[in-house]
Amino acid sequence: MNITLEQAEKVIAAAKEKAANIDTKMDIAVVDSGTNLVAFARMDGAWLGSIDIAIKKAKTAGLFGKNTGVLGELSQPGSPLFNIEHSNNGLITFPGGMPIQNDAGEVIGAIGVSGSSVENDHTVAEAGVSAL
């Protein structure tokens, strides 16, 4: 099962609202369970360089079914996933990407957010996921 466009747009709307509430501008990507882009929003004034980062955060979270920040902890030197970010045409292993699950706990997609501090990116991604 994949996230629908309607669900993806709801996730993006909630993420945009949270970003506005914390006074930041974000690039927000939502992918389906196959990590194909379903929806994307670049808030006015958001960094151009964060477009690619947001998409890669979403893909990373979708491919591994984990928050990107968790993968970041596991990919530090000496850790079991060291250098994983070089696989799959480039992954992002710092906070701001989260899998999206249905009521049965199956990953149906993922969100990736970039444009501020990693703490803000994570907070905005979490708001998006919580919308479903």
DRENDO-1510 file (C-alpha; in Angstrom, 1 decimal, always signed):
<recs>
REC; n; res; u; v; w
REC; 1; MET; +0.0; +0.0; +0.0 .
REC; 2; ASN; +1.2; +3.5; -0.9 .
REC; 3; ILE; +0.5; +6.9; +0.5 .
REC; 4; THR; -2.1; +8.7; -1.7 .
REC; 5; LEU; -1.7; +12.2; -3.1 .
REC; 6; GLU; -4.4; +13.4; -0.8 .
REC; 7; GLN; -2.6; +12.0; +2.2 .
REC; 8; ALA; +0.7; +13.4; +1.0 .
REC; 9; GLU; -0.8; +16.9; +0.6 .
REC; 10; LYS; -2.2; +16.7; +4.1 .
REC; 11; VAL; +1.2; +15.8; +5.4 .
REC; 12; ILE; +2.8; +18.7; +3.5 .
REC; 13; ALA; +0.1; +21.2; +4.7 .
REC; 14; ALA; +0.7; +20.2; +8.4 .
REC; 15; ALA; +4.5; +20.5; +7.9 .
REC; 16; LYS; +4.1; +23.9; +6.3 .
REC; 17; GLU; +1.9; +25.1; +9.1 .
REC; 18; LYS; +4.4; +24.0; +11.7 .
REC; 19; ALA; +7.3; +25.6; +9.8 .
REC; 20; ALA; +5.4; +28.9; +9.7 .
REC; 21; ASN; +4.6; +28.6; +13.4 .
REC; 22; ILE; +8.3; +28.3; +14.2 .
REC; 23; ASP; +9.2; +31.0; +11.7 .
REC; 24; THR; +11.3; +29.0; +9.3 .
REC; 25; LYS; +11.1; +28.2; +5.6 .
REC; 26; MET; +11.3; +24.6; +4.5 .
REC; 27; ASP; +11.5; +22.3; +1.5 .
REC; 28; ILE; +9.2; +19.4; +2.1 .
REC; 29; ALA; +9.1; +16.1; +0.2 .
REC; 30; VAL; +6.8; +13.1; +0.5 .
REC; 31; VAL; +7.6; +9.8; -1.2 .
REC; 32; ASP; +5.6; +6.6; -1.5 .
REC; 33; SER; +6.8; +3.2; -0.2 .
REC; 34; GLY; +8.9; +2.8; -3.3 .
REC; 35; THR; +10.6; +6.1; -2.6 .
REC; 36; ASN; +9.0; +7.8; -5.6 .
REC; 37; LEU; +8.2; +11.5; -5.2 .
REC; 38; VAL; +4.5; +12.0; -4.6 .
REC; 39; ALA; +4.4; +15.6; -3.4 .
REC; 40; PHE; +6.8; +18.4; -2.9 .
REC; 41; ALA; +6.6; +22.0; -1.5 .
REC; 42; ARG; +9.2; +24.7; -1.4 .
REC; 43; MET; +8.1; +27.5; +0.9 .
REC; 44; ASP; +8.8; +31.0; -0.4 .
REC; 45; GLY; +12.4; +31.9; +0.4 .
REC; 46; ALA; +13.4; +28.3; +1.3 .
REC; 47; TRP; +17.0; +27.4; +0.4 .
REC; 48; LEU; +17.5; +26.0; -3.1 .
REC; 49; GLY; +20.2; +23.7; -1.8 .
REC; 50; SER; +17.7; +22.1; +0.6 .
REC; 51; ILE; +15.5; +20.8; -2.2 .
REC; 52; ASP; +17.8; +17.8; -2.9 .
REC; 53; ILE; +18.4; +17.3; +0.8 .
REC; 54; ALA; +14.6; +17.1; +1.6 .
REC; 55; ILE; +14.0; +14.6; -1.2 .
REC; 56; LYS; +17.0; +12.4; -0.1 .
REC; 57; LYS; +15.9; +12.5; +3.5 .
REC; 58; ALA; +12.5; +11.2; +2.5 .
REC; 59; LYS; +14.0; +8.5; +0.3 .
REC; 60; THR; +16.4; +7.5; +3.1 .
REC; 61; ALA; +13.6; +7.2; +5.7 .
REC; 62; GLY; +11.5; +5.3; +3.2 .
REC; 63; LEU; +14.3; +2.8; +2.2 .
REC; 64; PHE; +15.2; +1.9; +5.7 .
REC; 65; GLY; +11.9; +2.5; +7.6 .
REC; 66; LYS; +13.7; +4.6; +10.2 .
REC; 67; ASN; +14.1; +8.2; +11.1 .
REC; 68; THR; +17.2; +9.6; +9.4 .
REC; 69; GLY; +18.6; +10.8; +12.7 .
REC; 70; VAL; +18.6; +7.2; +13.9 .
REC; 71; LEU; +20.5; +6.2; +10.8 .
REC; 72; GLY; +22.9; +9.0; +11.5 .
REC; 73; GLU; +23.7; +7.6; +14.9 .
REC; 74; LEU; +24.3; +4.2; +13.4 .
REC; 75; SER; +26.5; +5.6; +10.6 .
REC; 76; GLN; +29.2; +7.3; +12.7 .
REC; 77; PRO; +32.8; +6.1; +12.4 .
REC; 78; GLY; +33.2; +2.8; +14.2 .
REC; 79; SER; +29.4; +2.1; +14.1 .
REC; 80; PRO; +27.8; -0.7; +12.2 .
REC; 81; LEU; +26.4; +1.4; +9.3 .
REC; 82; PHE; +29.5; +3.6; +8.8 .
REC; 83; ASN; +29.5; +5.0; +5.2 .
REC; 84; ILE; +25.9; +3.9; +4.4 .
REC; 85; GLU; +25.2; +7.4; +3.1 .
REC; 86; HIS; +27.3; +6.5; +0.0 .
REC; 87; SER; +24.8; +3.8; -1.0 .
REC; 88; ASN; +21.6; +4.2; -3.0 .
REC; 89; ASN; +22.9; +7.2; -5.0 .
REC; 90; GLY; +23.4; +9.1; -1.8 .
REC; 91; LEU; +21.5; +9.1; +1.5 .
REC; 92; ILE; +21.1; +11.8; +4.1 .
REC; 93; THR; +21.7; +10.5; +7.7 .
REC; 94; PHE; +20.8; +13.5; +9.9 .
REC; 95; PRO; +17.4; +14.4; +11.3 .
REC; 96; GLY; +14.5; +15.6; +9.1 .
REC; 97; GLY; +13.4; +12.3; +7.4 .
REC; 98; MET; +10.7; +10.1; +8.9 .
REC; 99; PRO; +8.8; +7.0; +7.6 .
REC; 100; ILE; +5.0; +7.3; +7.3 .
REC; 101; GLN; +3.0; +4.3; +8.5 .
REC; 102; ASN; -0.6; +3.3; +8.1 .
REC; 103; ASP; -2.7; +2.1; +11.0 .
REC; 104; ALA; -1.4; -1.5; +10.6 .
REC; 105; GLY; +2.2; -0.2; +11.0 .
REC; 106; GLU; +3.2; -0.7; +7.4 .
REC; 107; VAL; +5.5; +1.9; +5.8 .
REC; 108; ILE; +3.4; +3.6; +3.1 .
REC; 109; GLY; +5.8; +6.5; +2.4 .
REC; 110; ALA; +8.1; +9.0; +4.0 .
REC; 111; ILE; +8.7; +12.7; +4.6 .
REC; 112; GLY; +11.9; +14.7; +4.2 .
REC; 113; VAL; +12.3; +18.2; +5.5 .
REC; 114; SER; +15.2; +20.6; +5.1 .
REC; 115; GLY; +15.9; +24.3; +5.5 .
REC; 116; SER; +16.7; +25.0; +9.1 .
REC; 117; SER; +18.4; +23.4; +12.0 .
REC; 118; VAL; +18.2; +19.6; +12.2 .
REC; 119; GLU; +16.1; +20.0; +15.3 .
REC; 120; ASN; +13.6; +22.2; +13.4 .
REC; 121; ASP; +13.7; +19.9; +10.4 .
REC; 122; HIS; +12.8; +17.0; +12.6 .
REC; 123; THR; +10.0; +18.9; +14.4 .
REC; 124; VAL; +8.5; +19.9; +11.1 .
REC; 125; ALA; +8.7; +16.4; +9.7 .
REC; 126; GLU; +7.1; +15.0; +12.9 .
REC; 127; ALA; +4.2; +17.5; +12.5 .
REC; 128; GLY; +3.7; +16.2; +9.0 .
REC; 129; VAL; +3.6; +12.6; +10.0 .
REC; 130; SER; +1.3; +13.4; +12.9 .
REC; 131; ALA; -1.3; +14.8; +10.4 .
REC; 132; LEU; -2.2; +11.3; +9.4 .
</recs>
